[in-house]
Amino acid sequence: MEEMDAATTIPFESIEDESRTEQYSEVPSAPKLPPVGGWKKAIFLRLLAILIIGSGLFISLEGVTIVIFLFIIVVPFERFFPRQKHQAFKRPHLELDIGYAFAAPLLNIIGITAAIFVAIVSLAWIPGLLIAPYVAMIPSPYKLITGILLFDMTVYWAHRFYHEIPILWKFHSIHHSTEHMDWVSGFRAHPFDGTLIAPAVVFLIAAGFPNEEVAFLAIFQIVFGLFLHANVRFRFKIFHRFIMTPEFHHWHHSNEDDAIWSNYSTFLPLWDMLFGTYFMPKDDRRPKIYGVDEIVPMTMAEQLKYPFEGVKNPLSFLRHPLRSLWYPIRHPLRSMARFFRFAGRMIKGYLAIARLMFRSATRPWGEKYPNAARHIDRPEGYSRKNKIAVDMIETVEI
């Protein structure tokens, strides 16, 4: 990690005052105007977001129903038992997260399509078939418990890989880009974010667990996750080691040094305690900083595009479809060479991800970073608005 240049260093005294003013302000600041010459882009992004949200509402009103339900059930708890007492209800980027909720039906179709592809190419169904005879011998009352434990453990590792593998983190960083945790912040997620959970689902189905049970666990995991983002205080510390609580998940979203790379579990904190990623402070301090180190755009259209920055458009051949269809006939050898180069890059990328998964799974128990010397000490008052983007983990070109 490169050291910050002295010329770009910002006085942290002013940062502290500014971040605290922003954090505890009851009235959000006025929206920033687009730069000169950026009106066309701003209008295009706004229209694209309206198209995405409108398509989601056209497909289903499910998002509206869930938003109303969460508003009625969760918001009263946030008002009477808040974790962040000075967080205003109409906080910055609230409309962005509500937009994600309304667009959920469309984004879910895209995500499920990608999840099916990931489930097939992950080959997770192979070990599922191997253990199927042993699962069949488990008595019915214990099969449900076994399925829950296996699902929770596999989702734990999927979630951990999304944080500790750079190419996967690009997708998951959209969800973590929110700097305010509340009743609606859990909706902000890239449609490809949850695709790594698909191998866990296909593994359990191939192993012989009932389809209804697996589907219920997958859906319940998503719905339960929405409640975990709520700005609700949970003071019963004795339960933090046994069940998931908003307090536990808030520390997972915290961008503070001692909380980074922690609390990946979905239902049971057991897996974090077993694999050295459990974090819960002994005192009653609350997270002060949420968000990520990257400068993530704050419009829906740009966030959906963000993970693909620098990636060549795979559908570029559609610009000239006839020419693309004629090229393999006219240049068969070149076409075969292109195909093998593409296949080679895919295999190289697959192996790179597998290597990073192995490194994540075998890093020392409780270690926060692959290289502790690359850790940066951030002073009090550090906030995403003032920081210089840094890479917390090594990037791997694929």
N, C-alpha and C positions, 0 to 999 in steps of 0.2 A: 504494500500500500504506500503510495507516494505521500510524502509529508507536504503539508500545506505551505505554500509559498508565503513569505513574510508580507509581500505586497498585497496578498489577497486576504490576509487575516483581518477579522472583524472584531472590534472590542466587545468582549463578552459581557461587560457591564451593561452596554446598551442592548445587547441581545436579551439579557435577563429581564430588563424592564419591559422591553417590547413583547417578549413571549408571555410574561405574566399578564400584561395588559390585555393581550389577545385572548389568553386562556380564560380570564375571569370577566371578560366583558359580557354584559347581558344583551347588548345590542350589536349584532354583527356589522362589520364594516361594509361600506358600499362596494358593489361589484366593480372590478377593474375594467376600464374600457379597453377594447382591443387596440393594438398599436396602429399607427398610421399605415394604411395600405393593407391592414389585416381584416377589413370589414367583410370582404368576399369570403374569406376562410371562416370567419366567425358565423356568418349567415349560413354557409354551407353546413358547418358542423351542427348548428342548431336545427336546421331542416332535417339533417340525417338522424339526429337524435329523436326528433318528432316522428319520423318515419319508423324508426325501430320501436319506439314506445307505442305508436298507433297500431303497428302490426301485431305487437303483443296483446294489446287490448282487443283487437279484432279476433284473434285466435281464441282468447278466453279472458274472462274477467276475474280469473283466479287471483291475480296479483292485487287487484283492488280489494277483493274480499279479505285477503290475508293482511293487507295494510290496515283495513278497518278493524279487523279482529285484534291485531297487535296494539293498535291505538287504544282500544277500549280496555284491553286486559293489562298491558304492560305499562303504558304511560302513567296511570295512577300510582303504581309502585315507584316509578322513577320520580314522581313529584314528592311523595311522602318519605321514601327511603332512598335518596340518591347517593350514589357512590362519589360522583363529582358534583358537589353541591352547587358550584357556581356555573355549571354548564347550562346555557340557555336552551330552551326548547327549539327555537328557530336558530339553530347553529349553522355555521358555514357548510355549504354543500349538502344541505338537507334535501334539496330538490333533486340532486344527482342520485342519491340513494333511493328516493321514492320512484324516480324514473326507472332504476334497475328493477324495482319491484313490479312496476306496471309492464315492463318489457320481459319479465321472467318467462311467460309462455313461449315466446319466440326464441329467447336465449336458451331455454331448456331443450327445445327441439334440436338446436345446433349442438349443444353439449352432449345430449344423449347419442346423437349420430356419431360424434367423435369418440364417445366412451365405448361404443360397440367396436369401433375399429381398434382402439387401444386394448380392449379386453381380448381381442383375437390375437393381435401381434405380440402381446405380453407373454403368451404361452402359460398364463397362470392356471389355465384349465388342466394342464398336464399333471402337476402335483395334486390337483384336486381329484383327478381320476385315480391316481395312485393310492390315495388314502380312503377312497370311497368304500372299499370292503371293510375297513376298520370302523368307519363312521356308521355303516349299516349295523354293526354289532352293538352300538351304544343304545341303551334303553331309551324309550321315548321321553320320559321325564327329564333325563339328563342331556338329551340331544339339543334341546332348546338352549340350555345353559352353555353347552359346548359351542353352539353356533354363535351365541352372543359374544363369548370370549374370543373366538377366532376372528369374528368380524371386527371387534374392537381393536384387537392387536394388529390386524392387517391394515386397518385404516390409520392406526397410529403411525405405522411405518410409511404409508403413503403420504401422510401429512408431513412427516419428518423429511422425507425426500423432497417435497415441494419447497421446503425452506432451505435445505442444505445443498441442493443441486442448482447451479445458476440458471440453466435453461428452463427448468421448471419454476424457479422462483420468479422469473419474468411474468408468468401468468398469475401466480399467487400473490405477487406484490400489489396487484390491483385491489385485492380484498384488504390487504394490510395498509393501503394508502390512506384510509380514513384516519383522521386525527381526533375524532369524537366518537365515543362508543355510546350507542343508545338503541332504542327499540327498532330502528330501521337500518342501522349501519351494516347488519349482517347480509343484506341483499346485495351489497356491492361486491361483485365477483365476476371474473371473466368466464364466459361459457365453457372454455376448455379447462377451467381451474379444477373441477372435480373429476376429470377423466381418469386420474390415477387411482380413484376408488373403484373403478370398473374391474380391474384385476381381482380385487378382494371379493366383489360380487360374483364374478364368474368362477372363482376358486371355490366358493361355498356351494354354488349350484352344482358344479362338477363333482364335488365331494359327496353330494347326495342329501344336502340339507333342503328342507321344503322351500319351494320357490316363494310361497307366500311369506314365510318367515324372513327370508333374505330381502324381499322387496320391502317389507315393513321396516326392517332395520335400516335400509338405505334411505327410505323416506323420513323415518323418525330422526335419523342422524341430521338431516337437513333442517327439519322443523325445530328440533331441540337446539340446534346451533343458533337459530335466530334469537332465542331467549337468552342464550349465554352472552350475547353482546349488549344486553340491556344495562342501562346505567342504574343498577340496583345494588344496594349495599347488602352483603351477606356476612353477618358477624359470627356465625357458628363455626368457629375455626376447626372444631373437632371433625367436621364433615369434609373438610378440604381434601383429606387423604382417602376418602371413600367414594365420593360422588363428585361429578362435575358441577361447578358453581360459576356464576358470573364473575366472581372474584378471581377464580382460577384462570378463566379465559381472558380476563382483562390483562393479567400479567403476561399472557401469551402474546397479546397485541402490543404490549409496552415496548418502546424503543429505548429502554434503559439498559445499560451494560450488563447488569447481573441477571436480567430477565430474557435477554436475547437467546434464541434457540432453546426454548423450554416450553413445557406444558402442551404437548402435542395431542394428548388423549382426547377421545370423543365422549365416552361414557364414564370410564373408570380411570382415575389418576394412577392406578396400579402400574400401568406400562411406563409412565414417566419415572416412577420410583424404581422400577426394575432396570431400566436402561439409562439412568443417570441424567434425565432431563427435567426432573421435578423441581419447581421453584415456587416457594411461597414464603414471603418474609415473616419473621417471627413477630415483628411489631405490626401496628395497624396502619402503616403508611400505604398510600394509594399510588398507582402509577401517575407520573407527572407528564410523561411524553408518550404519545402514540404516533403511529405513522411509520414511514420507512426513510432510509437514507437517500434513495433515488428521488429524482424530481419527476414524479409521475403526473401526467396531465390530468386536469380536473374536469374534462368533458367526457361524456359517455363514448362518443365516436372515437376520440383519440385514445381512450383507455382500451377499447377493444382492439385497436391497431397497435398499441404500445408493445406487446410482446413480440411482434413481428418486425420491429424496426431493424433495418439492415438485412432483412431476408428477402431474397429474390422472389417475385410473385410467381407461384407455380402455375397460375392460369394465364400467363402472358401469351401462350400460344393461341388463345381465343381471339386475340386482336386480329389475327390473319388465319382463320380456321382452314381455308382451302389450301393456303401455302403450307400450313403445318401438316395437313393430311398428305400433300403431294411430296413433301420432303423425304419421308422414309422410302418411297418408291424410287425417287430419283437418286438418293444417296443412301443405299441400304447399309453399307459398311460404316459410314459416319453415324447413322442412326443407332446401329448396334454399339458402337463405341460410346455414344452418349448415354445409352441405356446402362451399360456396364459401369460407366463413371458415376451415374446417379445411384445405382445399386451399391457401389463401393462406398459412396458418401453415406448412404443410409446405414450400411453395416458399421461403418466407422462411428457414426453417431450413436448407434445402438450400443456398441461396445464401450464408448465413452461414458454414456449414462450408466451402464452396468458397473463400470469401474468406480464412478462417483458414488453409486449406491453402496458398493462394498466399502468404500472409504468412510462413508457416513455411518454404516452399521458397525464398523470395527474401530472407530475412533475411541480414545480412552474415555472411560466412564466419567461423566460429568464435565468433560472438556467442552468449552464453549466455541473455540475457533480451531481450525486446522493448524494455525500457526499463531501462538499466543503473542509473539513479538509484533504481529501486524495489528494488534489491538490498539485503538485510539482512545485515550481518556477524554471524555467529553465533560466540560465543566457544567455547573448548575446553570439552568436557563437555556441550554442548548435546544433548539427547535428546528424542525425541517425547513421553516421559512428562511432561516439564516445560514443553514449549513452548506458546505461544499460537498457535492455528491462523492461518496467513496464506495469502494467495493469491499464488502465484509468477507467475501470468500473469493477464491481464485475463479476466474472465468475460463471456460474451456471452449475453444472454437470447434464447432461441429459442422 
